[in-house]
């Protein structure tokens, strides 16, 4: 029987430095932290206390530009996409994240178009957007002013990994449930995220509210219209993408979500491939070799069927002995080769793994109430109506009623989440 050894990818503890002279150590440490302070402190970069006023357009609603002022600007993330700043709005004193990306004048920005149409409590909100000039001539930047959320699922999980333990199962349930709610909503709008991973799941550590962020790879999928197959971060790429499919569906997000769930249960990625081919090898180690029919379902144009015949590894042996059976069951229904047989997001929400969340006395480990999980909007309730009786427990019917009249924003009583931020991911 095939046995799988999943490598421990936790960073080793930093080793202490030893020097003969204490003075040398103190000087080195002082210099190091002084450099960091000078580099990242907005005062020394000329931004501390500076108030910037721009003419910005609201993220939702009619295009009515207005002046927006912000201060306390500092860099919190950067990558090939651009730079992310944290700032404080002058009027409301709320923290926001500002994602600054170079705008190609020849095209509309797809992320902006998608963000403007999304409105859900588990999706980071676009508050405003504005354009700014770059250093070079004719250089224009698009600035997206977004909710700021202080943490990510990636960093939360890493915290527990460093403590040589896994994230408490109640958090796994609360986070994954909210992720599936966000996916149900965006998929109902025809949007596929295409980069679901722990780094793109923002969480408020106090309230456990989760918000999906970074729609830089997202796309409105149109049946029959080809899409690029090299999308999604490698560990979370659905097998149909590895097989080069271009007519894929939003089910690629479901596979990615299944990978996130498995990672939270294991404490490390379930399919840690070093390349596209190696990624497929890691998947085959668990699911076994796909059949010809399964390959056709993933990509009808793929004709190379030369794979070693490997049997599927029992799911119960993939995970640790004390992993809840319902969690293993849910993983097995998400990580399917055939895209159409994967659970839909709302079917995942209705799965027995989340039954604990539907109990009236369910609480976070801190004793705090769970975030609002059942404030389904009319849009959400219309996706798969046959699931509504399972999704909404009797004690939570009032949440859905209020949501039907007032949208799906967070309840101040249960989830007064500090607004939150775009992830520091590349």
C-alpha positions in Angstrom: 0.0 0.0 0.0 1.3 3.4 -0.9 2.3 5.5 2.1 2.5 9.3 1.9 5.0 11.3 3.8 4.0 14.9 3.8 7.1 17.0 4.5 7.0 19.4 7.5 7.3 22.8 5.9 7.2 24.8 9.1 10.1 27.2 9.3 12.7 26.0 11.8 13.1 28.1 14.9 15.6 30.9 14.6 19.0 29.8 16.0 20.5 32.2 18.6 23.7 34.0 17.5 26.8 33.8 19.6 29.4 36.5 19.7 32.4 36.9 22.0 31.7 40.5 22.9 28.3 41.6 24.2 28.9 45.1 22.8 29.3 43.7 19.3 25.9 41.9 19.6 24.2 45.0 21.0 25.6 47.2 18.2 24.6 44.7 15.5 21.1 44.3 16.9 20.7 48.0 17.4 21.8 48.7 13.8 19.5 46.1 12.4 16.4 47.4 14.1 17.3 51.0 13.3 17.5 50.1 9.6 14.1 48.5 9.8 12.7 51.4 11.6 14.1 53.9 9.2 12.9 51.8 6.2 9.3 51.3 7.3 8.5 54.2 9.6 6.3 56.6 7.6 7.8 59.6 9.4 11.2 59.0 7.9 9.7 58.3 4.5 7.9 61.6 4.6 4.4 60.2 5.1 3.9 60.4 8.9 1.2 62.8 9.8 0.8 63.8 6.1 -2.8 64.0 5.0 -3.4 63.0 1.4 -6.6 64.1 -0.3 -7.7 62.5 -3.5 -10.9 62.6 -5.7 -12.2 59.1 -5.5 -15.2 57.2 -6.8 -17.3 55.0 -4.4 -16.8 51.3 -4.9 -20.5 50.7 -5.1 -23.4 52.8 -6.4 -23.4 55.6 -8.9 -20.2 57.3 -10.1 -20.2 60.3 -7.9 -16.5 61.3 -7.3 -15.8 62.9 -3.9 -12.9 64.0 -1.9 -11.4 61.4 0.4 -8.6 62.2 2.8 -6.3 59.7 4.5 -3.1 59.6 6.6 -0.8 57.3 8.5 0.4 55.6 5.3 2.7 52.6 5.5 3.6 49.7 3.2 2.2 46.4 4.3 2.7 44.3 1.1 4.2 44.3 -2.3 4.7 41.9 -5.2 4.5 41.7 -9.0 0.9 43.1 -8.8 2.0 46.4 -7.2 2.1 47.7 -3.6 -0.4 47.6 -0.7 -0.5 50.4 1.8 -2.3 50.7 5.1 -3.9 54.0 5.8 -6.4 55.7 8.1 -9.4 57.6 6.7 -9.7 61.1 8.1 -13.5 61.3 8.2 -14.3 57.9 9.9 -10.8 57.2 11.5 -11.2 53.6 10.0 -8.2 51.7 8.8 -8.2 50.8 5.1 -5.9 49.0 2.7 -4.9 50.7 -0.6 -3.8 48.4 -3.4 -1.9 50.3 -6.0 -1.4 48.7 -9.4 -0.1 49.9 -12.7 -2.9 50.5 -15.1 -2.7 49.6 -18.8 -4.6 52.3 -20.6 -5.5 49.9 -23.4 -7.7 47.7 -21.1 -10.2 48.1 -18.4 -9.0 46.7 -15.0 -10.8 43.4 -14.5 -10.3 43.4 -10.8 -12.0 46.8 -10.5 -14.9 45.7 -12.6 -15.5 42.6 -10.5 -15.0 44.3 -7.1 -17.6 46.9 -8.0 -20.3 44.3 -8.5 -19.6 42.3 -5.3 -21.4 42.9 -2.0 -21.1 40.2 0.6 -20.1 40.1 4.3 -17.4 37.5 3.6 -15.8 39.4 0.7 -13.4 42.4 1.3 -15.3 45.5 0.3 -14.2 48.1 -2.3 -14.8 51.4 -0.6 -13.4 53.7 -3.2 -11.0 53.8 -6.2 -9.0 56.5 -7.7 -6.1 57.0 -10.2 -2.7 58.6 -9.6 0.3 59.5 -11.7 3.5 57.5 -11.7 7.1 58.8 -11.8 7.4 58.1 -15.5 5.6 60.0 -18.2 2.1 58.7 -19.0 2.3 56.2 -16.1 -1.1 55.8 -14.4 -1.8 53.8 -11.3 -5.2 52.4 -10.2 -5.7 52.6 -6.4 -8.3 50.3 -4.8 -9.3 51.4 -1.3 -10.4 48.3 0.5 -11.4 47.0 3.9 -8.5 46.4 6.2 -8.4 43.1 8.1 -5.4 42.5 10.4 -4.7 38.8 9.8 -4.8 35.9 7.2 -5.7 32.3 7.6 -2.1 31.6 6.5 -0.6 33.5 9.4 -3.0 32.1 11.9 -2.3 28.5 10.8 1.5 29.3 10.9 1.2 30.5 14.5 -0.2 27.1 15.5 2.4 25.3 13.4 5.2 27.0 15.2 3.6 25.9 18.5 3.8 22.3 17.2 0.0 22.0 17.1 -2.8 22.4 14.6 -5.4 25.0 14.5 -8.5 24.2 16.7 -11.2 22.5 14.8 -13.8 25.1 15.6 -11.7 27.7 13.8 -11.3 25.4 10.8 -15.1 25.1 10.7 -15.8 28.8 11.1 -13.2 29.8 8.5 -14.1 27.2 5.9 -17.8 27.8 6.3 -17.4 31.5 5.6 -15.1 30.7 2.6 -17.7 28.5 1.1 -20.4 31.2 1.6 -18.2 33.7 -0.2 -17.6 31.2 -3.1 -21.3 30.5 -3.4 -22.0 34.2 -3.8 -19.3 35.0 -6.3 -20.0 31.9 -8.4 -23.7 32.9 -8.4 -22.5 36.2 -10.0 -20.5 34.2 -12.6 -17.2 35.1 -11.1 -14.4 32.6 -10.5 -11.7 33.7 -8.0 -8.9 31.5 -9.5 -6.5 32.1 -6.6 -8.0 30.6 -3.4 -5.3 30.0 -0.9 -4.7 30.7 2.9 -2.9 34.0 2.1 -6.0 35.4 0.4 -8.3 34.6 3.3 -8.4 37.6 5.7 -9.5 37.0 9.3 -10.2 39.2 12.3 -8.6 37.2 15.1 -11.1 38.5 17.7 -14.4 37.9 15.9 -13.3 35.1 13.5 -14.9 37.0 10.6 -13.4 35.9 7.3 -13.2 37.9 4.1 -12.1 36.7 0.8 -9.6 39.1 -0.9 -7.3 39.7 -3.9 -9.4 39.4 -7.0 -6.5 40.2 -9.2 -6.8 36.8 -10.9 -10.6 36.6 -10.9 -12.6 36.4 -14.0 -16.2 36.3 -15.2 -16.2 32.9 -16.8 -18.2 32.5 -20.1 -19.0 29.1 -21.4 -17.1 28.4 -24.6 -14.7 31.3 -24.1 -11.1 30.0 -23.5 -9.2 30.9 -20.3 -5.6 30.6 -19.4 -4.8 27.3 -17.7 -1.7 28.6 -15.8 -3.7 30.2 -13.0 -3.9 29.6 -9.2 -1.0 29.1 -6.9 0.6 25.7 -7.4 -0.3 23.9 -4.2 -4.0 24.8 -4.8 -4.2 24.2 -8.6 -7.0 21.9 -9.7 -5.9 18.9 -11.8 -7.8 20.1 -14.8 -5.5 23.1 -14.9 -2.4 20.9 -14.7 -3.9 19.0 -17.7 -4.0 22.2 -19.6 -7.8 22.8 -19.6 -8.9 26.2 -20.9 -12.7 25.6 -20.7 -12.8 25.1 -17.0 -15.5 26.2 -14.6 -15.7 27.7 -11.1 -15.2 24.2 -9.7 -11.5 25.0 -9.8 -12.2 27.2 -6.7 -13.8 24.2 -5.0 -10.7 22.1 -5.5 -8.6 25.0 -4.0 -10.9 25.3 -1.1 -10.5 21.5 -0.5 -6.7 22.0 -0.4 -7.1 24.8 2.1 -9.3 22.6 4.3 -6.8 19.7 4.1 -3.9 22.0 4.9 -5.6 23.3 8.1 -6.3 19.7 9.2 -2.8 18.5 8.4 -0.8 21.6 9.4 0.9 21.6 6.0 -0.1 21.6 2.3 -1.6 18.3 1.2 -0.1 18.5 -2.4 3.3 20.2 -2.0 4.5 19.9 -5.6 7.7 21.5 -6.8 6.5 21.9 -10.4 3.4 21.4 -12.5 4.3 17.7 -13.1 5.4 17.1 -9.5 2.1 18.7 -8.4 0.2 16.0 -10.4 2.4 13.3 -8.9 1.5 14.5 -5.4 -2.2 14.4 -6.3 -1.9 10.9 -7.8 -0.3 9.7 -4.5 -3.5 10.5 -2.7 -6.3 10.1 -5.3 -4.6 7.4 -7.4 -4.2 7.5 -11.2 -7.1 9.2 -12.9 -9.1 7.0 -15.3 -9.3 7.9 -19.0 -12.9 9.1 -18.4 -11.8 11.3 -15.5 -9.0 12.8 -17.7 -11.6 13.5 -20.5 -13.8 15.2 -17.9 -10.9 17.4 -16.9 -9.7 18.2 -20.4 -11.3 16.5 -23.5 -8.3 17.6 -25.6 -5.7 15.8 -23.5 -4.6 12.6 -25.3 -1.5 11.5 -23.4 -2.6 8.8 -21.1 0.8 7.4 -20.0 0.6 7.3 -16.3 1.8 4.7 -13.8 -1.2 2.9 -12.3 -1.3 3.8 -8.6 -4.2 3.0 -6.3 -5.9 5.7 -4.3 -4.6 6.1 -0.7 -7.3 5.7 1.9 -8.4 9.2 3.1 -8.3 8.0 6.7 -4.6 7.4 6.4 -3.9 10.7 4.8 -4.9 12.6 7.9 -4.0 12.3 11.5 -5.8 9.6 13.6 -7.9 12.1 15.6 -9.2 14.0 12.5 -13.0 14.2 12.7 -14.6 11.7 10.2 -16.9 14.5 8.9 -13.8 16.6 8.0 -12.3 13.7 6.0 -15.6 13.1 4.3 -15.9 16.7 3.3 -12.3 16.7 1.9 -13.0 13.6 -0.2 -16.1 15.3 -1.7 -14.1 18.5 -2.6 -10.9 16.9 -3.9 -12.5 14.9 -6.8 -10.8 14.5 -10.2 -14.1 15.0 -12.1 -15.0 18.7 -11.7 -18.8 18.3 -11.8 -18.8 15.7 -9.0 -17.2 18.1 -6.5 -19.7 19.6 -4.0 -21.1 23.0 -4.7 -20.2 25.8 -2.2 -23.6 25.6 -0.5 -23.6 21.8 -0.5 -20.3 22.1 1.4 -21.9 24.6 3.9 -24.7 22.0 4.4 -22.3 19.2 5.1 -22.3 17.5 8.5 -18.8 18.8 9.2 -20.5 22.2 9.9 -23.4 20.9 12.0 -21.7 22.2 15.2 -21.9 25.7 13.9 -25.7 25.3 13.6 -26.1 24.6 17.3 -27.6 27.5 19.3 -24.9 27.2 22.0 -21.9 27.1 19.7 -19.1 29.5 20.8 -15.5 30.4 19.9 -12.8 29.1 22.3 -12.7 32.6 23.9 -16.4 32.2 24.8 -17.4 34.8 22.2 -20.4 34.2 20.0 -19.7 33.0 16.5 -19.7 35.5 13.7 -22.9 35.9 11.7 -23.1 32.7 9.6 -26.8 32.5 8.7 -27.6 36.0 7.5 -28.3 34.8 4.0 -29.4 37.4 1.4 -32.2 36.7 -1.1 -29.5 36.1 -3.7 -27.9 33.4 -1.6 -31.2 31.8 -0.8 -32.1 31.5 -4.5 -28.9 29.6 -5.4 -30.0 26.1 -4.2 -33.3 26.7 -2.4 -33.6 23.0 -1.5 -30.7 23.4 0.9 -32.2 26.4 2.8 -33.9 24.3 5.5 -30.5 22.7 6.3 -28.5 25.8 6.1 -30.6 27.9 8.4 -31.2 26.4 11.9 -34.5 27.4 13.6 -32.8 29.7 16.1 -31.1 31.7 13.3 -34.2 32.4 11.2 -34.1 36.1 12.4 -30.6 36.5 10.9 -31.9 35.6 7.4 -35.0 37.8 7.8 -32.9 40.8 8.7 -30.5 40.1 5.9 -33.3 39.9 3.4 -34.2 43.5 4.3 -30.8 45.0 4.8 -28.2 43.2 2.8 -25.6 40.8 4.2 -23.3 43.1 6.1 -21.8 42.0 9.5 -23.9 42.4 12.5 -22.4 44.8 15.0 -23.6 42.6 17.9 -21.9 39.5 16.8 -19.2 40.5 14.4 -18.1 44.0 14.9 -15.0 43.2 12.9 -12.5 45.9 12.5 -12.4 46.6 8.8 -9.6 44.7 7.2 -6.9 44.4 4.6 -5.6 43.0 1.5 -3.3 40.1 2.1 0.5 40.5 1.9 0.8 37.8 -0.8 2.5 37.6 -4.1 
